[in-house]
Amino acid sequence: MNISCQSIINPERPVQGIIDIRRAEFEGVFLRVSAHFPKSGSMQEGGSGCSDASCNKSREEWLRKKYSPETIVERYEETIEKCKESNIRISAVSTPGLAYKVDEEKKYVAFMRKCAVEGIRLCSQAGCNYMVVPPLRMENERAWESNREFYLTLAETAREYGVRILLKNQEKETGGRFVRGICAESFQAAEWIDRLNAEAGEEVFGFCLDIGICSLCGNDIHEFISELGQRIRMVVLKDCSWQRETALLPFTCVDSGTDWLGVIRGLRDVEFDGELVIDFSGTMRAFSPLLRPALYKLAKETVKYFSWQIGLEQGMKKYKKLVLFGAGNMCRNYMKNYGEKYPPLFTCDNNSKLWGTEFCGLEVKSPEALKNLPEDCGIFICNIYYREIEEQLRAMGVERNIEYFNDEYMQSFDFNRLDIMAREQ
Amino acid sequence: MLRLGVQTNNVIEDNCPQDGFAILKRAGFSCADFSLNGYLKNTDVYKSDINHFFSQSVQDLEAFFGSHKQGAAEEGILISQMHMPYPIYVPGGDKELNDYLREVVAPKSMALCSFFQCTYIVIHSYKLALYLGSERREWEQTEQFLDTILPMAKEMGITICIENLYDSVRGHLIEGPCCNAVKAAERIDRINDKYHAEVLGFCFDTGHANLIGIDFEDFITTLGHRLKVLHIHDNDGRQDLHQIPFTFTATRENKSSTDWDGFIRGLRNIQYNGVLNFETAPVLSAFPEGMKEAALGFIAQIGHYFAEQIDG
C-alpha cells in the first residue's frame, strides 16, 4: 500500500511545501490541479479587489490566460521537478471539481475534457499511473450518456500515456443540503466502471473512493467498499462535517465522526493494496502556517496508522509461527478473529496466577518463555500497554519480531462482550 | 387520485377510537397506518421493560381492538398498513426478551394485521452489522426471522414490508438496514419466488432517507413495483423528527431542503398506486390540542398536492 498526502504545495512557489512534505516523511503527494473556468458576462461583476467593471474584465482575462487548462503541464512543471529531486512520488493527479450553470454545459464539458487531457499528460510527465477525473455533474437521466461519451473520449489519451482514469464518488446539493450524487451508490459506481472498461476494450478505468463524501452522504462504507472491490485503486481519507464537503484530518470531526470501523473492515475485506491518500487541507487552512509542519507530521502518523490497521493481517502472515502477550479481552478478540487462521503457539502474561492455566484454548505462560522462541516466530502484544511491554521484552533480551496487535477495529466483535457492554450502558 | 393515510399514534384513543377515526376523516384521510408499535414502545424494549400487552391471547387482543376496527369501519377509514413493534431483536438483550419479541410479539402482530383485514405490515430489520461484521450477515439474521412469519403472511394474504433505516456512529447518521435499493429488490424478488406469493415488499421512509442523503428518485425507481407503502415525513437532515413535509430549509433562498420533487418524480416513474401515508405523529404532540385537527388537515392538503403531482 502506497501512502501519500493531498498536495500542500503551491505550484508557483513549490519549495517550501516540498520541504514540509519531506520533513513529515511523506513518500508521495496527490496533485489536484487548478484551472480557471471562464466566467460568463454577468459573472464578471463583483470580483474581489475591484469595484469597476473594466477592472473585473481585465482580471478575468488575466485569469483565463494564466490558468487556462492548456497551462496545466507548464504550471506544474517545477513542482514535478522539485518532487523528483526530493524523491517524492506523485501518486495521482486530479482535475478540478467544478459546478456550472445549465446554459454553460457545452463550455463546461469541453473545459473538463481539456483539463483531463492535460492532467493525463501531467501524469505521464510525473511518472504516475492514476488520473482522478470525477464524473460530470449532470441530471440523473442524462448522467450516464453524457459521462459515457466524456470518459470514452479520454480513454484513448489515457492508453497512449499509460495512465488509468479513476472515477470518484460525488455529492450533490439540493435545497442547501448534500445528498448522493453520481457514483455515490456503490452499485452505480461498479456498473459504470465495468461498462466503461468493456466499451474501452481494456481496464482503463478504476475508482477513487473519497471517504469524506461517503460520510457526507451517509453511506454504509463497508458495504460500498465490498461492492466495488478491486475496482478501488485509490482511497482518500478525510473527515467531513455532516453539512458540507470539507477535508478534515481523520478523527478531528468530533461531533459527526466518520465510520472508520466500516472503512477499515471494508479495505481489509478487499485486501486493498493501492494508493492511500490523506487529505487534511481543510484542517491545514485553519492552522497558523507556523504550526503546519507539526500538523503534517501528525497527518503522516495518522495515515500510517490506517495503513497498519488495514494491513493488520499482513503482519501475521510474515511469520511461520506466532505467540501472544496478554491473556485478556484483546487476546480473546485475536482468537475470535484470527485464532483459526493464525493459531498462536501459546500466550503469556505478567500475572503469575495465570501461568499454567488456559485462556481461549491457549496455554498461558510466563514471559520468560519468550526467550526460547525460534527465529521465525512473531510476538504479538495483545495489551494496550504496548510500549511498556515492549520495553520489558527488550530488557529481557527479547528484541526481535515484536509486533502490536490491536482490536479497535475488528472484523466482528465478541457478541457476548458487547452484550455485557450494552447492558452496562 | 391516490388515497391518503396517516399513522394512528396521537390521534386514536383506546377508550373511544371512533372519535379519532372521525377526526382523520374530517381532516381528509381515508386510510390509517395502525401504530401497533404504540402498544410496546421501542424505548421500553431497549430497556427490557416489557409491558406484556402482547402476552394476552389473540382472542383477547382481538376483543381489545374490536372497537378500533368497528370505529374505523363506521368512519369509512381503511386500515391500509400497520407498524409492528420494534426492535424485534435487542443486541445485548436477554434471551428471554428476544425470544418473546420473536415468538410472541411478531406472530401476534401478524394475527392482528389479519384481524384488521390490513394488507401490509411494516417491520424493522435487525441492526447487527456492527456486531457481525457485514450487512450480508445482518440480513441473514433478518431473513431467518422473516422465515418465522412469512408462512403466516402467505396464509393471511399479508405483505410484510421492510423499511430503510438509519444507524448512528458517534452521532453521525449513516445507512442502516435496507438502504441499498438494488439489494432490497433482489431479496424481495427471491423471497417472493420462494414463497410463490407476494409476502415481502418495501416501505420507503422519506425521513430516514433524507437523514443519509439517499437520492429519492433513484431509490424509488429502483424499487419499482416492490414499493408497497410509505412513511412520509420531514426533518432537518440531522435528527429523525417526523415533521410535516416542506417544513425545513437550509439556505437563505428558503427552499425546502428535502428533495420532494425527487420523491414525486420517483413515484410517478413507478406509477405508484398505493396510499400516500404520513408518519407524522410527533406533529400532533407538538401542536396544541386545539390545533390538532387543523394540523392534520394541513398534512392531508400536502397529501392532495402530492397526489395531484404524481398523477400528473
Chai-1 contact restraints between the chains, C-beta under 6 A:
chainA,res_idxA,chainB,res_idxB,connection_type,confidence,min_distance_angstrom,max_distance_angstrom,comment,restraint_id
A,T174,B,D259,contact,1.0,0.0,6.0,A-B,restraint_1
A,G175,B,K255,contact,1.0,0.0,6.0,A-B,restraint_2
A,G175,B,S256,contact,1.0,0.0,6.0,A-B,restraint_3
A,G175,B,S257,contact,1.0,0.0,6.0,A-B,restraint_4
A,G176,B,A250,contact,1.0,0.0,6.0,A-B,restraint_5
A,G176,B,T251,contact,1.0,0.0,6.0,A-B,restraint_6
A,G176,B,S257,contact,1.0,0.0,6.0,A-B,restraint_7
A,R177,B,G237,contact,1.0,0.0,6.0,A-B,restraint_8
A,R177,B,A250,contact,1.0,0.0,6.0,A-B,restraint_9
A,R177,B,S257,contact,1.0,0.0,6.0,A-B,restraint_10
A,V179,B,G213,contact,1.0,0.0,6.0,A-B,restraint_11
A,V179,B,D215,contact,1.0,0.0,6.0,A-B,restraint_12
A,R180,B,G213,contact,1.0,0.0,6.0,A-B,restraint_13
A,R180,B,D215,contact,1.0,0.0,6.0,A-B,restraint_14
A,F187,B,V182,contact,1.0,0.0,6.0,A-B,restraint_15
A,C217,B,G213,contact,1.0,0.0,6.0,A-B,restraint_16
A,G218,B,L173,contact,1.0,0.0,6.0,A-B,restraint_17
A,G218,B,I174,contact,1.0,0.0,6.0,A-B,restraint_18
A,G218,B,E175,contact,1.0,0.0,6.0,A-B,restraint_19
A,G218,B,I212,contact,1.0,0.0,6.0,A-B,restraint_20
A,G218,B,G213,contact,1.0,0.0,6.0,A-B,restraint_21
A,D220,B,E175,contact,1.0,0.0,6.0,A-B,restraint_22
A,E223,B,E135,contact,1.0,0.0,6.0,A-B,restraint_23
A,S256,B,H172,contact,1.0,0.0,6.0,A-B,restraint_24
A,G257,B,V169,contact,1.0,0.0,6.0,A-B,restraint_25
A,G257,B,R170,contact,1.0,0.0,6.0,A-B,restraint_26
A,G257,B,H172,contact,1.0,0.0,6.0,A-B,restraint_27
A,D259,B,V169,contact,1.0,0.0,6.0,A-B,restraint_28
A,D259,B,I174,contact,1.0,0.0,6.0,A-B,restraint_29
A,Q411,B,G133,contact,1.0,0.0,6.0,A-B,restraint_30
A,S412,B,L132,contact,1.0,0.0,6.0,A-B,restraint_31
A,S412,B,G133,contact,1.0,0.0,6.0,A-B,restraint_32
A,F413,B,Y131,contact,1.0,0.0,6.0,A-B,restraint_33
A,F415,B,Y131,contact,1.0,0.0,6.0,A-B,restraint_34
A,L418,B,Y131,contact,1.0,0.0,6.0,A-B,restraint_35
A,D419,B,G92,contact,1.0,0.0,6.0,A-B,restraint_36
A,A422,B,G92,contact,1.0,0.0,6.0,A-B,restraint_37
A,R423,B,G92,contact,1.0,0.0,6.0,A-B,restraint_38
